[in-house]
Amino acid sequence: MAARLRPWHGVLVATTVPLDAQLAVDFDRYAEHVRWLAEEGCDGVTPNGSLGEYQTLTDAERSALVRVAVEASPEGFTVMPGIAAYGAQEARRWAEDAAEAGCPAVMLLPPNAYRADERAVVEHYREVAKVGVPVVAYNNPIDTKVDLTPDLLARLHGEGLIVGVKEFTGDVRRAYELAEAAPGLDLIAGSDDVTLELAIAGAPGWIAGYVNALPRACVQLFNAAADGDLAAALPLYRALHPLLRWDSKTEFVQAIKLSMDIVGRYGGPCRPPRVPLTEEHERLVREATEKAVAAAGR
């Protein structure tokens, strides 16, 4: 099994948020989900990420989800919340809230109200770093239109502003570029469908989406890949990949929640502006889920 040296290492689940029929957050169900993920072998959770529909949550809901996760977690289980916000002051307040709740690290997107330039990005991370809690950057230029390039990440790391980066470009070449530009900065797999490639390249962790539905199989996959056991990892990856690639699609939240429903976990609805899957997408997700469970189990 791959060694876990820091709180942001290992398999951390970017948790979905359970909503009832009235689209209210079900905190009891969320606590049960966190406990279940820990029992299934995951190393931690990341509430209030994009999969957790953070943009649609109220401030009170975001803060409460972090505290529910901390209270539900066994000893040594990481809660590393997303603290994304339009501005640095708001992101800093979320970092302070996470620190008060006892979280050992936070995950931070660059400013995403507009296509920020490098100076704005650096100042954004400088402001949040003042809180003193370790920051894992989140690079998702597909959604934010701001690319945390290896050179920019090296600058942020060199100033002591970040300890790692959740990499979501899907470009596995960046693992090697980043290792050269910023030795000591942890690259964490962020796209489910390139997890094996990034683990082989040395990623010490995976902030994962489909683990919400298939935790044991996904943890087994990451550990085998990180240990270099391709004989075990590759067949499992092939079985899971038709599902894992949904993590990089626009409908990733709906798809992962549907897979949870199919395997007997509660996925439930999404808040607007997300809408239900089309019939064709639902069919594809259902077929891929059933095949993955048959081949790899949960």
C-alpha positions as CSV (number, residue, x, y, z in Angstrom):
1,M,0.0,0.0,0.0
2,A,1.3,3.5,-0.9
3,A,2.7,5.4,2.1
4,R,0.8,8.4,3.3
5,L,3.1,11.0,4.7
6,R,1.0,14.2,4.8
7,P,-2.7,14.8,5.4
8,W,-3.4,15.6,1.7
9,H,-1.9,12.2,0.6
10,G,-3.8,9.1,-0.2
11,V,-7.3,8.8,-1.5
12,L,-9.4,11.9,-0.5
13,V,-13.0,11.9,-1.7
14,A,-14.4,15.0,-3.2
15,T,-17.7,14.3,-1.6
16,T,-21.1,14.9,-3.1
17,V,-23.6,16.8,-1.0
18,P,-26.9,14.8,-0.2
19,L,-30.0,16.9,-1.0
20,D,-33.5,15.8,-0.1
21,A,-36.6,16.1,-2.3
22,Q,-36.8,19.8,-1.4
23,L,-33.1,20.3,-2.2
24,A,-32.2,20.9,1.5
25,V,-28.9,19.5,2.7
26,D,-29.3,16.3,4.6
27,F,-26.5,16.6,7.2
28,D,-27.2,13.3,8.9
29,R,-26.9,11.5,5.6
30,Y,-23.7,13.4,4.9
31,A,-22.2,12.3,8.2
32,E,-23.1,8.7,7.5
33,H,-21.5,8.9,4.1
34,V,-18.2,10.3,5.6
35,R,-18.1,7.4,8.1
36,W,-18.8,4.9,5.4
37,L,-16.0,6.2,3.2
38,A,-13.6,5.9,6.1
39,E,-14.7,2.3,6.8
40,E,-14.2,1.5,3.1
41,G,-10.5,2.5,3.2
42,C,-10.4,6.1,2.1
43,D,-8.0,8.5,3.7
44,G,-10.1,11.6,3.9
45,V,-12.8,13.8,2.4
46,T,-12.9,17.1,0.6
47,P,-16.2,18.8,1.2
48,N,-17.3,22.0,-0.6
49,G,-15.5,21.2,-3.9
50,S,-17.1,21.5,-7.3
51,L,-18.5,18.0,-6.9
52,G,-20.0,19.2,-3.7
53,E,-21.9,21.9,-5.5
54,Y,-20.3,24.6,-3.3
55,Q,-21.4,27.4,-5.6
56,T,-25.1,26.7,-4.7
57,L,-24.6,26.4,-0.9
58,T,-25.3,29.1,1.6
59,D,-22.5,30.2,3.9
60,A,-24.2,28.4,6.8
61,E,-24.4,25.2,4.8
62,R,-20.7,25.3,3.7
63,S,-19.5,25.8,7.3
64,A,-21.8,23.2,8.7
65,L,-20.7,20.5,6.2
66,V,-17.1,21.0,7.3
67,R,-18.0,20.6,10.9
68,V,-20.2,17.6,10.3
69,A,-17.3,15.9,8.3
70,V,-14.8,16.6,11.1
71,E,-17.2,15.2,13.8
72,A,-17.9,12.1,11.7
73,S,-14.3,11.3,10.9
74,P,-12.3,8.7,12.8
75,E,-8.8,9.6,14.1
76,G,-6.3,10.3,11.3
77,F,-9.0,10.8,8.6
78,T,-8.4,14.0,6.8
79,V,-11.0,16.7,6.2
80,M,-9.6,19.1,3.6
81,P,-12.4,21.4,2.5
82,G,-12.6,23.4,-0.6
83,I,-12.4,27.2,0.1
84,A,-13.0,28.6,-3.4
85,A,-14.4,32.1,-3.6
86,Y,-14.5,35.0,-6.0
87,G,-12.1,37.1,-3.9
88,A,-9.1,36.5,-1.7
89,Q,-10.8,38.0,1.4
90,E,-13.7,35.6,1.2
91,A,-11.4,32.6,0.5
92,R,-9.3,33.7,3.6
93,R,-12.4,33.6,5.7
94,W,-13.2,30.1,4.6
95,A,-9.6,29.1,5.4
96,E,-10.0,30.6,8.9
97,D,-13.3,28.7,9.3
98,A,-11.6,25.4,8.3
99,A,-8.8,26.0,10.7
100,E,-11.3,26.7,13.5
101,A,-13.0,23.4,12.7
102,G,-9.7,21.6,13.1
103,C,-8.9,20.8,9.4
104,P,-5.2,20.1,8.7
105,A,-5.3,21.6,5.1
106,V,-7.5,23.3,2.6
107,M,-8.0,23.3,-1.2
108,L,-8.1,26.5,-3.1
109,L,-8.9,27.4,-6.7
110,P,-7.4,30.6,-8.1
111,P,-9.7,33.6,-8.2
112,N,-12.5,32.7,-10.6
113,A,-14.6,35.8,-11.0
114,Y,-12.7,36.6,-14.2
115,R,-9.6,35.4,-16.1
116,A,-7.1,36.6,-13.5
117,D,-3.5,37.3,-14.5
118,E,-0.4,36.0,-12.7
119,R,-0.1,38.9,-10.3
120,A,-3.7,38.5,-9.1
121,V,-3.3,34.8,-8.7
122,V,-0.2,35.2,-6.6
123,E,-1.8,37.8,-4.4
124,H,-4.9,35.5,-4.0
125,Y,-2.7,32.7,-2.6
126,R,-0.6,35.1,-0.5
127,E,-3.7,36.4,1.3
128,V,-5.0,32.9,2.1
129,A,-1.6,31.7,3.2
130,K,-1.6,34.3,6.0
131,V,-4.0,32.0,7.9
132,G,-1.3,29.4,8.3
133,V,-3.2,26.3,7.3
134,P,-1.5,24.3,4.5
135,V,-3.0,25.1,1.1
136,V,-3.4,22.6,-1.8
137,A,-4.0,24.6,-5.0
138,Y,-6.7,23.4,-7.4
139,N,-5.9,23.8,-11.1
140,N,-9.0,23.5,-13.2
141,P,-8.6,25.9,-16.1
142,I,-11.5,24.2,-17.9
143,D,-13.9,25.9,-15.5
144,T,-11.9,28.8,-14.1
145,K,-10.1,29.9,-17.3
146,V,-7.0,30.4,-15.1
147,D,-4.2,27.9,-15.7
148,L,-1.8,27.3,-12.9
149,T,1.1,26.3,-15.1
150,P,4.1,24.5,-13.7
151,D,6.1,27.7,-13.7
152,L,3.4,29.6,-11.8
153,L,3.0,26.7,-9.3
154,A,6.7,26.7,-8.8
155,R,6.5,30.4,-7.9
156,L,3.7,29.8,-5.4
157,H,5.5,26.9,-3.9
158,G,8.8,28.8,-3.8
159,E,7.1,31.6,-1.7
160,G,5.7,29.0,0.7
161,L,2.1,29.6,-0.3
162,I,1.1,26.1,-1.4
163,V,2.1,22.5,-0.4
164,G,0.5,20.7,-3.4
165,V,-1.8,21.0,-6.3
166,K,-4.9,19.1,-7.4
167,E,-4.2,18.8,-11.1
168,F,-7.3,18.7,-13.4
169,T,-6.0,19.6,-16.8
170,G,-5.8,15.9,-17.8
171,D,-2.3,16.6,-19.2
172,V,-0.2,13.9,-17.6
173,R,3.0,15.5,-19.0
174,R,2.6,18.2,-16.3
175,A,3.6,15.7,-13.6
176,Y,7.1,15.6,-15.0
177,E,7.3,19.3,-15.8
178,L,6.2,20.2,-12.3
179,A,8.6,17.7,-10.7
180,E,11.4,19.6,-12.5
181,A,10.1,23.1,-11.8
182,A,9.1,22.6,-8.2
183,P,10.7,19.6,-6.5
184,G,8.9,19.0,-3.2
185,L,5.5,20.2,-4.4
186,D,3.0,17.4,-4.3
187,L,1.0,16.8,-7.4
188,I,-2.3,15.2,-6.5
189,A,-4.4,13.4,-9.2
190,G,-7.5,15.4,-9.8
191,S,-9.1,13.9,-12.9
192,D,-10.4,10.4,-12.2
193,D,-9.6,9.3,-15.8
194,V,-5.8,9.9,-15.6
195,T,-5.3,8.6,-12.1
196,L,-3.2,5.6,-13.1
197,E,-0.9,7.7,-15.2
198,L,-0.4,10.3,-12.5
199,A,0.1,7.7,-9.8
200,I,2.8,6.0,-11.9
201,A,4.4,9.4,-12.3
202,G,4.6,9.7,-8.5
203,A,1.4,11.5,-7.4
204,P,1.1,10.7,-3.7
205,G,-2.6,11.3,-3.6
206,W,-5.9,11.4,-5.5
207,I,-8.7,13.8,-4.8
208,A,-11.4,11.6,-6.3
209,G,-15.0,11.8,-7.6
210,Y,-16.1,8.3,-8.4
211,V,-14.9,7.0,-5.0
212,N,-18.2,8.2,-3.7
213,A,-19.8,5.3,-5.4
214,L,-17.0,2.6,-5.7
215,P,-14.6,3.3,-2.8
216,R,-13.0,-0.1,-2.4
217,A,-12.3,-0.6,-6.0
218,C,-10.9,2.9,-6.4
219,V,-8.7,2.7,-3.4
220,Q,-7.4,-0.7,-4.6
221,L,-6.7,0.9,-8.0
222,F,-4.8,3.9,-6.6
223,N,-2.7,1.8,-4.1
224,A,-1.7,-0.7,-6.8
225,A,-0.8,2.1,-9.3
226,A,1.2,4.0,-6.6
227,D,3.0,0.8,-5.7
228,G,3.9,0.1,-9.3
229,D,1.8,-3.0,-9.5
230,L,0.5,-2.7,-13.0
231,A,-0.5,-6.3,-13.2
232,A,-3.2,-5.5,-10.6
233,A,-3.8,-1.8,-11.5
234,L,-4.3,-2.0,-15.3
235,P,-7.1,-4.5,-15.5
236,L,-9.0,-2.6,-12.7
237,Y,-8.4,0.7,-14.4
238,R,-9.8,-0.6,-17.7
239,A,-12.9,-1.9,-16.0
240,L,-13.5,1.4,-14.2
241,H,-12.4,3.8,-16.9
242,P,-15.8,4.1,-18.8
243,L,-17.1,5.5,-15.5
244,L,-14.0,7.5,-14.4
245,R,-14.1,9.6,-17.6
246,W,-17.5,11.0,-16.6
247,D,-15.6,12.9,-13.9
248,S,-14.2,15.2,-16.6
249,K,-17.6,15.8,-18.3
250,T,-20.0,18.7,-17.7
251,E,-22.5,16.3,-16.2
252,F,-20.0,14.9,-13.7
253,V,-22.1,15.7,-10.6
254,Q,-25.3,14.2,-11.9
255,A,-23.4,11.1,-13.2
256,I,-21.6,10.4,-10.0
257,K,-24.8,10.8,-8.0
258,L,-26.7,8.5,-10.3
259,S,-23.9,5.8,-9.9
260,M,-24.3,6.2,-6.1
261,D,-28.0,5.6,-6.4
262,I,-27.4,2.5,-8.6
263,V,-25.0,0.8,-6.2
264,G,-27.3,1.4,-3.2
265,R,-25.8,4.7,-1.8
266,Y,-27.8,7.9,-1.8
267,G,-26.9,10.2,-4.6
268,G,-30.1,12.2,-5.0
269,P,-30.8,15.3,-6.9
270,C,-28.7,18.4,-7.7
271,R,-29.5,22.0,-7.2
272,P,-30.0,24.3,-10.1
273,P,-28.5,25.3,-12.5
274,R,-27.7,21.6,-12.9
275,V,-30.5,19.7,-14.5
276,P,-31.2,15.9,-14.6
277,L,-29.2,13.8,-17.1
278,T,-30.7,13.2,-20.5
279,E,-32.2,9.7,-21.1
280,E,-29.2,8.8,-23.2
281,H,-26.6,10.0,-20.7
282,E,-28.5,8.2,-17.9
283,R,-28.4,5.0,-19.9
284,L,-24.7,5.3,-20.6
285,V,-23.9,5.9,-16.9
286,R,-26.2,3.1,-15.8
287,E,-24.6,0.6,-18.2
288,A,-21.0,1.7,-17.2
289,T,-21.8,1.5,-13.5
290,E,-23.3,-2.0,-13.8
291,K,-20.4,-3.2,-15.8
292,A,-17.8,-1.7,-13.4
293,V,-19.5,-3.3,-10.4
294,A,-19.6,-6.7,-12.1
295,A,-15.9,-6.5,-13.0
296,A,-14.4,-4.7,-10.0
297,G,-17.0,-4.7,-7.2
298,R,-17.6,-1.7,-5.0
